[in-house]
Amino acid sequence: MSKLFEPYDFCGIKLKNRFIRSATSENLAKNRLPTEQLFKLYKELARGEIGLIITSAMRPDRTWTRGPQQKNMVIDSDDSIPNFRELTNLMHSFGSKVALQLGSFFVFNGESVAPSAIPYTWIPGVTPRALTIQEIREIVEIYGTAGARAKKADFDAVQIHAAHGYPLSRFLSPRFNKRTDEYGGSPKNRARIIIEIATEIKKRAGSDFPVFVKMGVVDFCEGGLTKEDGVEVAKALSQNGVSAIETSAGTPGSEMNALGATNNSRWTEGYLLDYAAAIKAEVDVPVILVGGLRDLSMMEDIISQGKADLVAMSRPFIIEPHLIKRWKEDGDQEPSHCISCNGCMDLYMDGEIVECII
Ligand SMILES: Cc1cc2nc3c(=O)[nH]c(=O)nc-3n(C[C@H](O)[C@H](O)[C@H](O)COP(=O)(O)O)c2cc1C
């Protein structure tokens, strides 16, 4: 059997295999907490033999929202810990591990804020205000508290979402970060807020609690993060306490985004492989590849050639939560049936429950 299906020690987490469900927003939370429907979905993902399930992006603070269409979970109160513990217990009872993704969309006193005052592509017409140093410190504290709650709720790890044009990924990008203080300029300075967040989480949750980062390696737009720059950022993160890196890319409106292309003709299988491999060659922490993985033999090659340590998928598990089980136990190794039409993403953006439209 291939390495993919063998147990793997991932930052001290004993995974049953190297398959990860990449964070995928479901729009299935109510009153900031998981609903019955969300429990059912996660149960199917775990029954489907996924080694590590990364939750949808949760908000570390309830006021950090793009609007009412965003129906995600929030981890900003100790009262929610028992609900989340129920979810982690369920995942663990099926032998899957679970990491909580902490999203980033900062709001202070009703105002959107970002590293620099450059118009938002996520919310047309909105130009965020540049964060003050005091606010950056508050943000670090908020993430630290949320990370400690995740640990109390028995999550195996947290992942900081620093991709896809949200404020933390904007910090990484020279196009969106024009700061002249210690949070702008060199790759290490641009990565500083994420390093501080990871350090704060570990301070509060324990130094052995794994903190992953999903980062945009390239922005695919003029003046944005390039592959070489992305590798430097990944080095800074990995040398300063980040436990593992998941490589994503793109920002809304760029010529290629996290889903592969704004123009579907440019979609290719495993479209971020070169970027993950470039990072893997330079860092000492595990690297997770996500983006357009559909075919098992391609994933086997990626792992056996050492271009990434783990493989993650999102859309393939929306159409088929039992994909890994099918490949492993049912002997049917046909690729994922996902055709990357992005109908699921349209539902998400409209505030509808995310499902496969095929
Ligand atoms: C409906 C939908 C929701 C998503 N939500 C998140 C999210 O909450 N956090 C995140 O980091 N990425 C999110 N993504 C991006 C995926 O994790 C992944 O990076 C991207 O879909 C490429 O992988 P794939 O080709 O396997 O789908 C989402 C993608 C889709 C389609």
PDBQT file of the ligand as one rigid body, heavy atoms in Angstrom, charges set to zero:
ROOT
HETATM    1  C1  LIG A 401     -17.066  26.342  -0.780  1.00  0.00    +0.000 C 
HETATM    2  C2  LIG A 401     -15.636  26.563  -0.377  1.00  0.00    +0.000 A 
HETATM    3  C3  LIG A 401     -15.359  27.088   0.884  1.00  0.00    +0.000 A 
HETATM    4  C4  LIG A 401     -14.029  27.296   1.268  1.00  0.00    +0.000 A 
HETATM    5  N1  LIG A 401     -13.772  27.764   2.534  1.00  0.00    +0.000 NA
HETATM    6  C5  LIG A 401     -12.478  27.892   2.957  1.00  0.00    +0.000 A 
HETATM    7  C6  LIG A 401     -12.187  28.262   4.292  1.00  0.00    +0.000 A 
HETATM    8  O1  LIG A 401     -13.062  28.437   5.140  1.00  0.00    +0.000 OA
HETATM    9  N2  LIG A 401     -10.883  28.406   4.619  1.00  0.00    +0.000 N 
HETATM   10  C7  LIG A 401      -9.862  28.184   3.719  1.00  0.00    +0.000 A 
HETATM   11  O2  LIG A 401      -8.690  28.311   4.080  1.00  0.00    +0.000 OA
HETATM   12  N3  LIG A 401     -10.126  27.805   2.467  1.00  0.00    +0.000 NA
HETATM   13  C8  LIG A 401     -11.393  27.633   2.059  1.00  0.00    +0.000 A 
HETATM   14  N4  LIG A 401     -11.657  27.187   0.796  1.00  0.00    +0.000 N 
HETATM   15  C9  LIG A 401     -10.512  26.856  -0.110  1.00  0.00    +0.000 C 
HETATM   16  C10 LIG A 401     -10.155  25.378  -0.037  1.00  0.00    +0.000 C 
HETATM   17  O3  LIG A 401      -9.714  24.995   1.262  1.00  0.00    +0.000 OA
HETATM   18  C11 LIG A 401      -9.031  24.991  -1.030  1.00  0.00    +0.000 C 
HETATM   19  O4  LIG A 401      -7.880  25.752  -0.725  1.00  0.00    +0.000 OA
HETATM   20  C12 LIG A 401      -9.432  25.229  -2.490  1.00  0.00    +0.000 C 
HETATM   21  O5  LIG A 401     -10.785  24.886  -2.698  1.00  0.00    +0.000 OA
HETATM   22  C13 LIG A 401      -8.571  24.382  -3.442  1.00  0.00    +0.000 C 
HETATM   23  O6  LIG A 401      -8.642  23.010  -3.134  1.00  0.00    +0.000 OA
HETATM   24  P1  LIG A 401      -9.555  21.961  -3.955  1.00  0.00    +0.000 P 
HETATM   25  O7  LIG A 401      -9.131  22.015  -5.395  1.00  0.00    +0.000 OA
HETATM   26  O8  LIG A 401      -9.262  20.626  -3.334  1.00  0.00    +0.000 OA
HETATM   27  O9  LIG A 401     -10.974  22.375  -3.801  1.00  0.00    +0.000 OA
HETATM   28  C14 LIG A 401     -12.967  26.962   0.380  1.00  0.00    +0.000 A 
HETATM   29  C15 LIG A 401     -13.274  26.433  -0.877  1.00  0.00    +0.000 A 
HETATM   30  C16 LIG A 401     -14.584  26.210  -1.254  1.00  0.00    +0.000 A 
HETATM   31  C17 LIG A 401     -14.856  25.598  -2.599  1.00  0.00    +0.000 C 
ENDROOT
TORSDOF 0
